[in-house]
Amino acid sequence: MVATRRLLSITLVATAAGAITACHVTSRYQDTRRGETRRERADAAPRPLPPSMEVSPDGRFRFVEPFVCAMENVTELATFDVERDRPNAATLVVGVITASLGAVAAVAGWSSDDAAGSPLSYLGPAGVVVGLPLAIGPLVGHDTARVPTGTQELRTAGGEEPCGTRPLVGTRATVRWSGLEVAGAIDADGYFSASPFSFVDAFDVGRIPALVLDIEIERDGAEPLPMEVVLDAAALADARDGYFARAGIDATVEPLRKVPRLVAGELRVSRVRRDADRGLRLVLPLANDGPGGAMGVRLSVNAAGAELDGRFVYVGRVPAKSQREIDAVIPISDRADRALAGDDLELAVIVRDAHGTAPDAPVRFRGRVLSDPSR
């Protein structure tokens, strides 16, 4: 009888030990993790857009052919072989039930009249011995092993982005707006000879609305190229300081402490020619009799011609008790030059400054515009 009980106990213990190995379920699968996403240019050639015009940082017009490039979103994908041990729910349930029944049997056997001879006194503890490992085993010893197997790139279309410009090939351009116009040459880098600040007041650029410019580009051996551009005041504001720096003009405006007294002399006007370009030369003596220095000084031109009206000539700072001779050339077209050669010109120049202290009376010129042989 004793031997049988020992054999039964050994058998139960062995069964429990074998059941422990079924406490976990091992699963194997592949896992992919996404890394950072970056944007790269695709292999496709850049796509040209219609020609346009931009304002350079130094305040010049530049005619360009913009390009856009196809982009790709590139995401790094890392692949892993994953082996994960998870609790075996069936083993856990069996263990809880076995341990519970074993405990009940043990109590019943030990409480009987013949505790030593009752089988429950031995089967109960054996059930507890078997059940507890089955109940506890699934709750411990979890592990996840992750082994890298490689990486790859996932590429998806990312639209288009601007990717540079090239100069627009042209010889001359005519820019028209609000019944006025300006004509000039285009150099090999696409820069226009006339700055936007030649017809937009650089000292008052924050108050102008957007300008719709109607442009015609002349090209050798090709039809004129029409273009319409909306000129944003913000683009001009960003280029204002660069324009003054390139022109060497002191455009600083300080608080007014002493009032200047600007006095303009006689206005002289002549026609000039530089290589193939024509222009109207304006020469105006300007004195500041003080006592304060004048700042933000410029000339505003009023004339009947569309290529002369609304133009600006910048002077900058004129110190007190000093004199300046303003000498500027306004580019004009061949057509305007021929008109000036045949008819009298009526032109007025208004002197302005940053603090509104300049005289309101314009300086006028009326008469035949002669050619200037010195220029």
C-alpha positions as CSV (number, residue, x, y, z in Angstrom):
1,M,0.0,0.0,0.0
2,V,2.8,2.4,0.9
3,A,4.7,1.5,-2.3
4,T,1.6,2.2,-4.3
5,R,1.1,5.6,-2.7
6,R,4.8,6.5,-3.3
7,L,4.5,5.4,-7.0
8,L,1.3,7.5,-7.4
9,S,3.1,10.6,-5.9
10,I,6.1,10.1,-8.1
11,T,3.8,9.8,-11.1
12,L,1.9,13.0,-10.3
13,V,5.2,14.9,-9.7
14,A,6.5,13.7,-13.1
15,T,3.3,14.6,-14.8
16,A,3.5,18.1,-13.2
17,A,7.1,18.5,-14.4
18,G,6.2,17.6,-17.9
19,A,3.2,19.9,-17.9
20,I,5.4,22.8,-16.9
21,T,6.9,22.7,-20.4
22,A,3.5,23.4,-21.9
23,C,3.1,26.6,-19.8
24,H,4.0,28.8,-22.8
25,V,3.1,29.1,-26.4
26,T,5.9,30.1,-28.8
27,S,4.9,32.2,-31.8
28,R,7.2,33.1,-34.7
29,Y,6.5,35.9,-37.1
30,Q,8.2,38.7,-39.1
31,D,7.9,42.4,-38.0
32,T,8.6,45.5,-40.0
33,R,9.4,48.9,-38.4
34,R,9.2,52.2,-40.2
35,G,12.1,54.6,-39.8
36,E,12.5,58.3,-40.7
37,T,11.0,59.6,-43.9
38,R,13.0,61.9,-46.1
39,R,12.3,63.6,-49.5
40,E,14.6,63.0,-52.5
41,R,14.5,64.1,-56.1
42,A,13.3,61.4,-58.5
43,D,15.3,60.4,-61.5
44,A,13.0,62.2,-63.9
45,A,14.2,65.3,-65.7
46,P,13.1,68.7,-64.3
47,R,9.9,69.9,-65.9
48,P,9.9,73.5,-67.2
49,L,7.2,75.9,-66.2
50,P,6.0,79.0,-68.2
51,P,8.5,81.8,-68.2
52,S,8.1,84.3,-65.3
53,M,9.7,87.3,-63.7
54,E,11.1,87.6,-60.2
55,V,12.5,90.4,-58.0
56,S,16.2,89.7,-57.1
57,P,17.4,90.5,-53.6
58,D,19.2,93.6,-54.9
59,G,16.1,95.0,-56.3
60,R,16.3,94.1,-60.0
61,F,13.8,92.4,-62.3
62,R,15.0,89.1,-63.6
63,F,13.2,87.1,-66.3
64,V,13.6,83.3,-65.8
65,E,12.4,79.9,-66.8
66,P,11.5,78.1,-63.6
67,F,11.7,74.4,-63.2
68,V,9.9,71.9,-60.9
69,C,11.3,68.4,-60.0
70,A,9.4,65.3,-59.1
71,M,10.0,64.3,-55.5
72,E,9.8,61.0,-53.7
73,N,9.1,60.2,-50.1
74,V,11.7,57.6,-49.0
75,T,11.0,55.6,-45.8
76,E,13.5,53.2,-44.3
77,L,11.8,49.8,-43.4
78,A,13.7,47.5,-41.0
79,T,12.6,43.8,-41.0
80,F,13.0,41.5,-38.0
81,D,12.3,37.8,-37.2
82,V,10.4,37.8,-33.9
83,E,10.1,34.8,-31.5
84,R,7.7,35.5,-28.6
85,D,6.7,33.3,-25.6
86,R,3.1,33.9,-24.5
87,P,1.1,32.4,-21.5
88,N,-0.7,29.1,-22.3
89,A,-4.2,29.9,-21.1
90,A,-5.3,26.2,-21.2
91,T,-2.4,25.2,-18.9
92,L,-3.2,28.1,-16.5
93,V,-6.9,27.0,-16.3
94,V,-5.9,23.3,-15.7
95,G,-3.4,24.3,-13.1
96,V,-5.9,26.4,-11.1
97,I,-8.5,23.7,-11.2
98,T,-6.0,20.9,-10.3
99,A,-4.6,22.9,-7.4
100,S,-8.0,23.8,-6.1
101,L,-9.3,20.2,-6.2
102,G,-6.1,19.0,-4.6
103,A,-6.5,21.4,-1.8
104,V,-10.1,20.4,-1.2
105,A,-9.2,16.7,-1.3
106,A,-6.3,17.2,1.1
107,V,-8.5,19.0,3.6
108,A,-11.2,16.3,3.2
109,G,-8.6,13.4,3.7
110,W,-6.9,15.0,6.7
111,S,-10.3,15.7,8.3
112,S,-11.5,12.1,8.0
113,D,-11.6,9.5,10.8
114,D,-8.8,7.5,9.2
115,A,-6.6,10.3,7.9
116,A,-3.5,8.1,7.4
117,G,-5.5,5.5,5.5
118,S,-7.6,7.9,3.3
119,P,-6.3,8.1,-0.3
120,L,-7.4,11.8,-0.3
121,S,-4.7,12.5,2.2
122,Y,-2.1,11.7,-0.5
123,L,-3.9,12.6,-3.7
124,G,-4.9,16.0,-2.4
125,P,-1.3,17.2,-1.8
126,A,-0.2,15.6,-5.0
127,G,-2.9,17.6,-6.9
128,V,-1.6,20.8,-5.3
129,V,1.9,19.9,-6.3
130,V,0.8,19.3,-9.8
131,G,-1.6,22.3,-10.1
132,L,0.5,25.1,-8.6
133,P,3.3,24.8,-11.3
134,L,0.7,24.7,-14.0
135,A,-1.0,27.8,-12.6
136,I,2.2,29.8,-11.9
137,G,4.3,28.7,-14.8
138,P,2.3,30.6,-17.5
139,L,2.7,33.8,-15.6
140,V,6.5,33.9,-15.5
141,G,9.3,33.5,-18.0
142,H,7.9,35.5,-20.9
143,D,10.5,36.4,-23.5
144,T,10.7,38.1,-26.9
145,A,13.7,37.6,-29.2
146,R,14.1,40.1,-32.2
147,V,16.7,39.3,-34.8
148,P,17.3,41.9,-37.6
149,T,17.0,40.4,-41.1
150,G,17.6,43.4,-43.3
151,T,16.4,46.9,-44.4
152,Q,14.8,48.2,-47.5
153,E,13.5,51.6,-48.8
154,L,9.8,52.3,-49.5
155,R,9.5,55.0,-52.2
156,T,6.2,56.8,-52.8
157,A,5.4,59.8,-55.1
158,G,5.9,63.1,-53.3
159,G,4.6,65.6,-55.8
160,E,6.8,68.3,-57.2
161,E,8.9,71.1,-55.8
162,P,10.7,74.1,-57.3
163,C,14.2,73.2,-58.3
164,G,15.8,76.2,-59.7
165,T,15.6,78.6,-62.7
166,R,17.6,79.5,-65.8
167,P,17.8,82.9,-67.4
168,L,15.2,83.6,-70.1
169,V,16.8,84.3,-73.4
170,G,15.6,87.7,-74.7
171,T,17.0,91.0,-76.0
172,R,14.5,93.6,-74.7
173,A,11.4,93.9,-72.7
174,T,8.5,96.3,-72.3
175,V,6.6,96.3,-69.0
176,R,3.2,98.0,-68.9
177,W,0.9,98.8,-66.0
178,S,-2.0,101.2,-65.4
179,G,-1.4,103.0,-68.7
180,L,2.3,103.5,-68.1
181,E,5.3,101.5,-69.4
182,V,9.0,101.0,-69.1
183,A,11.3,99.6,-71.8
184,G,14.8,98.2,-71.4
185,A,17.4,95.6,-72.3
186,I,17.8,92.1,-71.0
187,D,21.3,90.9,-70.3
188,A,22.6,87.3,-70.6
189,D,21.6,86.5,-67.0
190,G,18.0,87.6,-67.6
191,Y,18.3,90.9,-65.7
192,F,16.2,93.8,-66.9
193,S,17.9,97.2,-67.2
194,A,15.0,98.9,-65.3
195,S,14.5,98.2,-61.6
196,P,10.9,98.0,-60.2
197,F,11.9,100.9,-58.0
198,S,12.2,103.1,-61.0
199,F,8.4,103.3,-61.0
200,V,7.6,102.2,-57.4
201,D,8.5,104.6,-54.6
202,A,11.1,102.6,-52.6
203,F,10.5,104.9,-49.6
204,D,6.7,104.2,-49.6
205,V,6.7,100.6,-50.8
206,G,4.6,99.4,-47.9
207,R,1.5,101.3,-49.0
208,I,1.3,100.2,-52.7
209,P,-1.2,97.5,-53.7
210,A,-0.2,94.5,-55.9
211,L,0.6,95.5,-59.4
212,V,-0.5,93.5,-62.5
213,L,2.3,93.8,-65.1
214,D,1.7,93.2,-68.8
215,I,5.1,92.2,-70.2
216,E,6.4,91.6,-73.7
217,I,9.7,90.0,-74.3
218,E,11.6,90.5,-77.6
219,R,13.7,87.6,-78.8
220,D,16.0,87.2,-81.7
221,G,14.5,85.2,-84.5
222,A,11.2,84.5,-82.6
223,E,7.9,86.0,-82.0
224,P,7.5,88.4,-79.0
225,L,6.7,86.5,-75.8
226,P,3.8,87.8,-73.8
227,M,3.7,87.5,-70.0
228,E,1.5,88.6,-67.1
229,V,3.0,88.9,-63.7
230,V,1.5,90.0,-60.4
231,L,4.1,92.0,-58.5
232,D,3.6,91.6,-54.7
233,A,4.5,94.6,-52.5
234,A,6.1,92.2,-50.0
235,A,8.6,91.1,-52.6
236,L,9.6,94.7,-53.2
237,A,9.9,95.4,-49.4
238,D,12.3,92.5,-49.1
239,A,14.5,93.9,-51.9
240,R,14.5,97.5,-51.0
241,D,17.6,97.5,-48.8
242,G,19.5,95.5,-51.4
243,Y,18.6,97.9,-54.1
244,F,19.9,100.9,-52.2
245,A,23.1,99.1,-51.3
246,R,23.7,98.2,-54.9
247,A,23.0,101.8,-56.0
248,G,25.3,103.2,-53.2
249,I,22.4,105.3,-51.8
250,D,22.3,106.3,-48.1
251,A,18.6,105.4,-47.5
252,T,18.6,105.8,-43.7
253,V,15.8,107.8,-42.2
254,E,16.2,109.2,-38.7
255,P,13.8,111.2,-36.6
256,L,13.6,114.8,-37.7
257,R,15.4,117.1,-35.3
258,K,16.1,120.2,-37.5
259,V,14.1,121.1,-40.6
260,P,16.0,121.0,-43.9
261,R,15.5,123.5,-46.6
262,L,15.8,122.0,-50.1
263,V,16.2,124.3,-53.0
264,A,16.2,123.0,-56.6
265,G,18.0,124.7,-59.5
266,E,17.4,124.7,-63.2
267,L,16.3,121.4,-64.7
268,R,18.2,120.3,-67.8
269,V,16.9,117.6,-70.1
270,S,18.6,115.9,-73.0
271,R,18.5,112.7,-75.1
272,V,21.4,110.3,-74.8
273,R,22.4,107.1,-76.4
274,R,24.5,104.3,-75.0
275,D,25.4,101.7,-77.6
276,A,21.9,100.5,-78.8
277,D,20.1,101.9,-75.8
278,R,18.3,105.2,-75.6
279,G,17.6,107.3,-72.6
280,L,16.4,110.7,-71.3
281,R,19.0,112.5,-69.1
282,L,17.9,114.6,-66.2
283,V,20.3,117.0,-64.5
284,L,19.0,119.0,-61.5
285,P,21.2,121.0,-59.0
286,L,19.8,120.5,-55.5
287,A,21.0,122.4,-52.4
288,N,20.1,122.0,-48.7
289,D,20.3,125.4,-47.0
290,G,19.7,123.7,-43.6
291,P,19.7,123.8,-40.7
292,G,18.8,120.1,-40.7
293,G,19.8,117.3,-43.0
294,A,17.3,115.9,-45.6
295,M,16.7,112.2,-45.7
296,G,14.9,109.9,-48.2
297,V,15.3,112.5,-50.9
298,R,14.0,111.4,-54.4
299,L,12.6,112.9,-57.6
300,S,9.2,112.1,-58.9
301,V,8.8,112.6,-62.6
302,N,5.5,113.8,-64.2
303,A,5.2,113.8,-68.0
304,A,2.7,113.1,-70.8
305,G,4.7,110.1,-72.2
306,A,3.9,106.7,-70.8
307,E,7.6,105.8,-70.5
308,L,8.4,108.9,-68.5
309,D,5.4,109.5,-66.2
310,G,5.6,108.1,-62.7
311,R,9.3,107.4,-62.7
312,F,11.5,107.9,-59.6
313,V,15.1,109.0,-59.2
314,Y,16.7,108.5,-55.8
315,V,19.1,110.8,-54.0
316,G,19.1,109.6,-50.4
317,R,20.6,111.8,-47.7
318,V,21.5,115.5,-48.4
319,P,23.4,117.0,-45.5
320,A,22.7,120.5,-44.3
321,K,24.6,123.3,-46.0
322,S,25.5,121.1,-48.9
323,Q,24.8,120.9,-52.7
324,R,24.2,118.0,-55.0
325,E,23.9,117.7,-58.7
326,I,21.5,114.9,-59.6
327,D,22.4,113.3,-62.9
328,A,20.2,110.4,-63.9
329,V,19.2,108.6,-67.2
330,I,15.8,107.1,-67.7
331,P,15.9,104.3,-70.3
332,I,13.4,104.8,-73.1
333,S,12.5,102.9,-76.3
334,D,13.4,103.8,-79.9
335,R,9.8,104.9,-80.4
336,A,9.9,107.3,-77.4
337,D,13.3,108.6,-78.5
338,R,11.9,109.5,-82.0
339,A,8.9,111.2,-80.4
340,L,11.1,113.3,-78.3
341,A,13.2,114.3,-81.3
342,G,10.2,115.6,-83.2
343,D,8.1,117.2,-80.5
344,D,8.4,119.5,-77.5
345,L,8.4,117.9,-74.1
346,E,6.6,119.1,-71.0
347,L,8.0,117.5,-67.9
348,A,7.8,118.3,-64.2
349,V,10.0,117.0,-61.4
350,I,8.8,117.1,-57.8
351,V,11.4,116.9,-55.0
352,R,10.3,114.7,-52.1
353,D,11.9,113.7,-48.8
354,A,11.1,111.3,-46.0
355,H,9.6,113.9,-43.6
356,G,7.6,115.9,-46.1
357,T,9.6,119.1,-45.8
358,A,10.5,119.5,-49.5
359,P,8.7,122.3,-51.4
360,D,5.5,121.3,-53.1
361,A,6.2,123.4,-56.2
362,P,7.5,121.2,-59.1
363,V,10.5,122.0,-61.2
364,R,9.4,122.3,-64.8
365,F,10.9,121.8,-68.2
366,R,9.3,122.7,-71.5
367,G,10.9,122.7,-74.9
368,R,12.7,120.6,-77.5
369,V,14.9,117.8,-76.1
370,L,18.3,117.9,-77.9
371,S,20.8,115.1,-78.2
372,D,23.6,115.2,-75.6
373,P,26.8,114.5,-77.5
374,S,28.8,114.1,-74.2
375,R,26.8,111.0,-73.3
